[in-house]
Amino acid sequence: MRIFRTFILSAIAILAISSCKNNVDATKYLPSISGNAGDVLVVINKSQWEGEVGATIRDILSCEYPYLPQREPAFNLYNTPHSEFSGAFLVHRNILIVNISSGIDSANIKIGENAWAKPQVVITVNAKNAQEASATIHNNSELIFNSIEQAERNRIIANSKTYEDPKVREAVTENIGGSSYFPRGFTIKKNTPEFMWISQETTYVNQGILIFKIPYTDPEQLTVPYLKNKLNDLWQANVPGMRENSYMIFNKLIEPGFNNITYNGMNMVEVRGLWEVENDFMGGPLVCHIFPDQERKNLIILNGFVYAPKYDKRKYLRQVESIIFSFEWK
């Protein structure tokens, strides 16, 4: 959770990745990345992977992804030694390279992108021995984690922009003065001046974005007690379940997490947690971004949620949270 709560280093990671874009032509003909979303290739010798350095990497990148109904790692890790790092391995989407050699003067870490493919993130750690490598990775754990997390998010946002349904964004912008980017397949289920429900529904997966607009009159409306009660009230009034007298609520056993974050220059409250349906047996993960509008007259709530009872939820949650992260004012 400490990693998820820290966004300062995430911003540094964004800048570090962006700084490598000086020569656009150099990446023009690069192949597309390979690998599934959430996969990380760790290039390190087998003995080091099975020792202290590998354990440190797993502690950081294979930690439990927060607020999911079932345990899932933040990332799926795959290892290859330096001697085999060639060919198809070079075009992997997320690469962490650990170089350990007595000839290295001082430990350092570098973050770059599009070394062999695009859009690719490559993190390189250099150290003269295993202990120094482990310490360097540990001391830069948030930078490493957030660089990969942001790279995954950027890919989803870029895909949403490329394959967006502009009519959905136009409707949201007309309502609240700005909008996220919604890929094709997301449709407007309900549209009122105070509430919009946008979703993509298949046989076994429901990814939804709930948008609430409420009058903003007091900074206390951005405190945890108010927001927790207000969200429950808004869900009860607007998000019914399948059975009579059923509606969305926060999970009664797992307390949600509230954090103040800054993203793309916007200050907001982020909520992560689990939802369930009162008087029914539905549930899943959720994430909310809450912030005042530009005139500070209304409070905007972007509420992403996932219902996928037959599948792991991590990738579906990353998709809906990337949609709300893509929000831009008109």
C-alpha positions as CSV (number, residue, x, y, z in Angstrom):
1,M,0.0,0.0,0.0
2,R,2.9,2.4,0.7
3,I,3.8,2.2,-3.0
4,F,0.3,2.9,-4.1
5,R,0.1,5.9,-1.8
6,T,3.2,7.6,-3.1
7,F,2.7,9.6,-6.3
8,I,5.6,12.0,-6.1
9,L,8.1,9.4,-7.4
10,S,5.5,8.4,-9.9
11,A,5.7,11.9,-11.4
12,I,9.5,11.6,-11.4
13,A,9.1,8.3,-13.3
14,I,6.9,10.0,-15.9
15,L,9.5,12.7,-16.4
16,A,12.3,10.2,-16.6
17,I,10.4,8.2,-19.2
18,S,9.4,11.3,-21.2
19,S,13.0,12.6,-21.3
20,C,14.0,9.8,-23.7
21,K,11.7,11.2,-26.5
22,N,14.3,13.5,-28.0
23,N,14.7,11.6,-31.3
24,V,11.3,10.6,-32.6
25,D,12.7,9.2,-35.9
26,A,14.9,6.8,-34.0
27,T,11.8,4.9,-32.7
28,K,9.7,5.3,-35.9
29,Y,10.5,1.8,-37.2
30,L,10.7,-0.1,-33.9
31,P,8.5,-3.2,-33.7
32,S,5.6,-3.3,-31.3
33,I,6.1,-4.6,-27.8
34,S,5.2,-8.2,-26.8
35,G,4.0,-9.7,-23.6
36,N,0.7,-9.5,-21.8
37,A,-0.4,-6.5,-19.7
38,G,1.2,-6.7,-16.3
39,D,4.1,-8.9,-17.4
40,V,7.7,-7.9,-16.4
41,L,10.8,-9.5,-17.8
42,V,13.7,-9.5,-15.3
43,V,17.1,-9.9,-16.9
44,I,19.4,-11.3,-14.2
45,N,21.6,-14.4,-13.7
46,K,19.8,-17.4,-12.3
47,S,21.8,-17.6,-9.0
48,Q,21.1,-13.9,-8.3
49,W,17.4,-14.3,-9.3
50,E,17.2,-17.1,-6.7
51,G,19.1,-15.2,-4.1
52,E,18.8,-11.9,-2.2
53,V,18.5,-9.7,-5.3
54,G,15.6,-11.8,-6.8
55,A,13.9,-11.8,-3.4
56,T,14.0,-8.0,-3.2
57,I,12.6,-7.7,-6.7
58,R,9.8,-10.1,-6.0
59,D,8.9,-8.2,-2.8
60,I,8.5,-5.0,-4.8
61,L,6.9,-6.2,-8.0
62,S,5.0,-9.4,-6.9
63,C,3.4,-7.8,-3.9
64,E,-0.3,-8.3,-3.5
65,Y,-2.3,-5.9,-5.7
66,P,-4.6,-4.0,-3.2
67,Y,-8.3,-4.2,-2.9
68,L,-9.1,-7.2,-5.1
69,P,-11.5,-10.0,-4.0
70,Q,-8.9,-12.7,-4.6
71,R,-5.1,-12.4,-4.2
72,E,-3.3,-11.3,-7.4
73,P,0.3,-10.1,-7.7
74,A,0.9,-6.5,-8.9
75,F,2.9,-7.8,-11.8
76,N,3.8,-11.2,-13.3
77,L,7.5,-11.7,-13.3
78,Y,9.6,-13.8,-15.8
79,N,13.3,-14.3,-15.6
80,T,15.9,-14.7,-18.3
81,P,19.7,-14.6,-17.8
82,H,21.9,-12.1,-19.6
83,S,23.2,-14.8,-21.9
84,E,19.8,-15.5,-23.3
85,F,18.6,-11.9,-23.5
86,S,18.2,-11.5,-27.2
87,G,15.6,-12.0,-30.0
88,A,12.0,-12.0,-28.8
89,F,13.1,-11.1,-25.3
90,L,14.3,-7.7,-26.5
91,V,10.8,-6.5,-27.5
92,H,9.1,-7.3,-24.2
93,R,6.9,-4.5,-22.9
94,N,8.5,-4.1,-19.4
95,I,12.1,-5.0,-18.8
96,L,14.2,-4.8,-15.6
97,I,17.9,-5.4,-16.3
98,V,20.2,-6.0,-13.3
99,N,23.9,-5.7,-14.1
100,I,26.2,-6.9,-11.3
101,S,30.0,-6.6,-11.9
102,S,33.0,-5.7,-9.8
103,G,34.0,-3.3,-12.6
104,I,31.0,-1.0,-11.9
105,D,32.3,2.0,-9.9
106,S,29.1,3.0,-8.2
107,A,25.5,1.7,-8.0
108,N,22.9,3.5,-10.2
109,I,19.5,3.1,-11.7
110,K,18.4,4.3,-15.1
111,I,14.9,4.5,-16.6
112,G,14.4,4.7,-20.4
113,E,11.9,3.7,-23.0
114,N,11.7,2.2,-26.5
115,A,15.2,0.7,-26.5
116,W,14.2,-2.2,-28.7
117,A,10.4,-1.8,-29.2
118,K,7.6,0.6,-28.5
119,P,5.9,1.5,-26.2
120,Q,8.5,-0.1,-24.0
121,V,9.9,0.8,-20.5
122,V,13.4,-0.4,-19.7
123,I,14.8,-0.1,-16.1
124,T,18.5,-0.8,-15.7
125,V,20.2,-1.3,-12.3
126,N,24.0,-1.4,-12.1
127,A,25.9,-2.5,-9.0
128,K,29.3,-4.0,-8.2
129,N,27.9,-6.8,-6.0
130,A,24.6,-8.5,-5.0
131,Q,24.3,-6.6,-1.7
132,E,24.7,-3.3,-3.4
133,A,22.2,-4.3,-6.1
134,S,19.6,-5.4,-3.6
135,A,20.0,-2.1,-1.6
136,T,19.7,0.0,-4.8
137,I,16.6,-1.8,-5.8
138,H,15.1,-1.5,-2.3
139,N,15.9,2.2,-2.0
140,N,14.3,2.9,-5.4
141,S,11.4,0.5,-5.0
142,E,8.7,3.2,-5.5
143,L,10.4,4.6,-8.6
144,I,10.7,1.1,-10.1
145,F,7.2,0.1,-9.3
146,N,5.6,3.4,-10.4
147,S,7.6,3.5,-13.7
148,I,6.2,0.2,-14.7
149,E,2.7,1.0,-13.4
150,Q,2.7,4.3,-15.3
151,A,3.9,2.7,-18.5
152,E,1.0,0.2,-18.3
153,R,-1.4,3.0,-17.7
154,N,0.0,5.1,-20.6
155,R,-0.5,2.2,-23.0
156,I,-4.2,1.8,-22.0
157,I,-4.8,5.5,-22.3
158,A,-3.1,5.6,-25.7
159,N,-5.3,2.7,-26.8
160,S,-8.4,4.5,-25.5
161,K,-7.5,7.6,-27.4
162,T,-6.8,5.7,-30.6
163,Y,-10.0,3.7,-30.5
164,E,-12.3,6.0,-28.6
165,D,-15.9,6.6,-29.1
166,P,-16.0,10.5,-29.4
167,K,-19.7,10.7,-28.8
168,V,-19.4,9.3,-25.3
169,R,-16.6,11.9,-24.5
170,E,-18.7,14.7,-26.0
171,A,-21.7,13.8,-23.8
172,V,-19.6,13.7,-20.6
173,T,-17.9,17.0,-21.5
174,E,-21.2,18.6,-22.1
175,N,-22.3,17.5,-18.6
176,I,-19.3,18.2,-16.4
177,G,-16.9,20.3,-18.5
178,G,-14.4,17.6,-19.2
179,S,-14.1,13.9,-19.9
180,S,-12.1,10.8,-19.9
181,Y,-11.4,8.9,-23.1
182,F,-13.7,5.9,-23.6
183,P,-12.7,3.2,-26.0
184,R,-15.3,1.7,-28.4
185,G,-17.5,-0.7,-26.6
186,F,-18.3,1.6,-23.7
187,T,-21.8,2.9,-24.0
188,I,-23.9,5.4,-22.1
189,K,-26.4,3.4,-19.9
190,K,-27.8,6.4,-18.1
191,N,-27.4,10.2,-18.6
192,T,-28.9,12.8,-16.3
193,P,-27.5,16.2,-15.2
194,E,-26.2,14.8,-11.9
195,F,-25.4,11.2,-12.9
196,M,-24.0,9.3,-15.8
197,W,-23.5,5.5,-16.1
198,I,-21.1,4.4,-18.8
199,S,-20.3,0.7,-19.2
200,Q,-18.9,-2.1,-21.3
201,E,-20.7,-5.4,-20.6
202,T,-20.0,-8.8,-21.9
203,T,-21.3,-12.2,-20.8
204,Y,-19.0,-12.5,-17.8
205,V,-17.4,-9.1,-17.4
206,N,-18.9,-5.7,-16.5
207,Q,-16.6,-2.6,-16.5
208,G,-18.4,0.5,-15.4
209,I,-17.7,4.2,-15.0
210,L,-20.2,6.1,-12.7
211,I,-20.0,9.9,-12.9
212,F,-21.6,11.9,-10.2
213,K,-21.9,15.7,-10.0
214,I,-22.9,17.2,-6.6
215,P,-22.9,20.8,-5.3
216,Y,-19.5,21.7,-3.7
217,T,-20.0,24.1,-0.8
218,D,-17.5,23.0,1.9
219,P,-14.0,21.6,1.9
220,E,-15.3,19.1,4.5
221,Q,-16.9,17.3,1.5
222,L,-13.4,16.0,0.6
223,T,-12.9,14.3,4.0
224,V,-13.1,10.6,4.5
225,P,-16.2,10.4,6.7
226,Y,-18.2,12.6,4.3
227,L,-17.1,10.8,1.2
228,K,-17.7,7.3,2.5
229,N,-21.2,8.1,3.6
230,K,-21.9,10.2,0.4
231,L,-20.7,7.4,-1.9
232,N,-22.9,4.9,-0.2
233,D,-25.9,7.3,-0.5
234,L,-25.2,8.0,-4.2
235,W,-24.9,4.3,-5.0
236,Q,-28.1,3.4,-3.1
237,A,-30.0,6.0,-5.1
238,N,-28.5,5.4,-8.5
239,V,-27.0,1.9,-8.7
240,P,-29.6,-0.8,-8.1
241,G,-28.9,-4.5,-8.0
242,M,-30.8,-7.3,-9.7
243,R,-33.0,-8.1,-6.7
244,E,-35.6,-5.9,-5.0
245,N,-34.2,-3.5,-2.4
246,S,-30.6,-4.3,-3.6
247,Y,-28.0,-1.6,-4.4
248,M,-24.2,-1.0,-4.4
249,I,-22.4,-0.3,-1.1
250,F,-18.9,-0.5,0.2
251,N,-17.8,-4.0,1.3
252,K,-18.7,-4.3,5.0
253,L,-15.6,-6.2,6.0
254,I,-12.8,-4.4,4.1
255,E,-12.3,-0.7,4.8
256,P,-11.6,1.4,1.7
257,G,-8.4,3.4,1.3
258,F,-8.5,7.2,0.8
259,N,-5.5,9.2,-0.4
260,N,-4.8,12.7,-1.6
261,I,-3.0,12.5,-5.0
262,T,-1.9,14.8,-7.7
263,Y,-2.0,13.6,-11.3
264,N,-1.5,15.7,-14.5
265,G,-1.7,18.9,-12.4
266,M,-5.0,17.9,-10.7
267,N,-5.4,17.6,-7.0
268,M,-7.9,14.9,-6.0
269,V,-9.0,12.3,-3.5
270,E,-8.5,8.8,-4.7
271,V,-10.6,6.0,-3.2
272,R,-9.7,2.3,-3.6
273,G,-11.8,-0.5,-2.2
274,L,-14.3,-3.3,-2.7
275,W,-18.0,-2.9,-3.5
276,E,-20.8,-5.4,-2.9
277,V,-24.5,-5.4,-3.4
278,E,-26.8,-5.1,-0.4
279,N,-29.2,-8.1,-0.3
280,D,-27.4,-9.9,-3.1
281,F,-24.1,-11.7,-3.7
282,M,-22.4,-9.5,-6.3
283,G,-19.1,-7.6,-5.7
284,G,-15.7,-6.5,-7.0
285,P,-13.0,-3.8,-6.9
286,L,-13.5,-0.1,-7.4
287,V,-11.5,3.1,-7.7
288,C,-12.7,6.7,-7.5
289,H,-11.2,10.1,-8.3
290,I,-13.0,13.0,-6.6
291,F,-12.2,16.7,-7.3
292,P,-14.0,20.1,-7.7
293,D,-14.8,21.3,-11.2
294,Q,-13.0,24.3,-12.7
295,E,-15.4,26.8,-11.2
296,R,-15.4,25.0,-7.8
297,K,-19.2,24.9,-7.8
298,N,-19.5,21.1,-8.1
299,L,-17.8,18.1,-6.9
300,I,-17.0,15.5,-9.7
301,I,-16.8,11.8,-8.8
302,L,-15.4,9.5,-11.4
303,N,-16.1,6.0,-10.1
304,G,-14.7,2.9,-11.9
305,F,-15.8,-0.6,-10.9
306,V,-15.4,-4.1,-12.2
307,Y,-17.6,-7.2,-11.9
308,A,-16.0,-10.3,-13.3
309,P,-16.9,-13.3,-11.1
310,K,-15.2,-15.9,-13.4
311,Y,-11.9,-14.1,-13.9
312,D,-9.0,-12.4,-12.2
313,K,-9.8,-8.7,-11.8
314,R,-6.4,-7.0,-11.9
315,K,-6.3,-6.3,-15.6
316,Y,-9.9,-5.2,-15.8
317,L,-9.4,-2.8,-12.8
318,R,-6.3,-1.3,-14.5
319,Q,-8.4,-0.7,-17.6
320,V,-11.2,1.2,-15.9
321,E,-8.8,3.2,-13.6
322,S,-6.7,4.2,-16.7
323,I,-9.9,5.5,-18.2
324,I,-10.6,7.8,-15.2
325,F,-6.8,8.7,-15.1
326,S,-7.2,10.0,-18.7
327,F,-9.6,12.7,-17.7
328,E,-9.0,16.1,-19.2
329,W,-10.9,19.4,-18.9
330,K,-12.3,20.8,-22.2
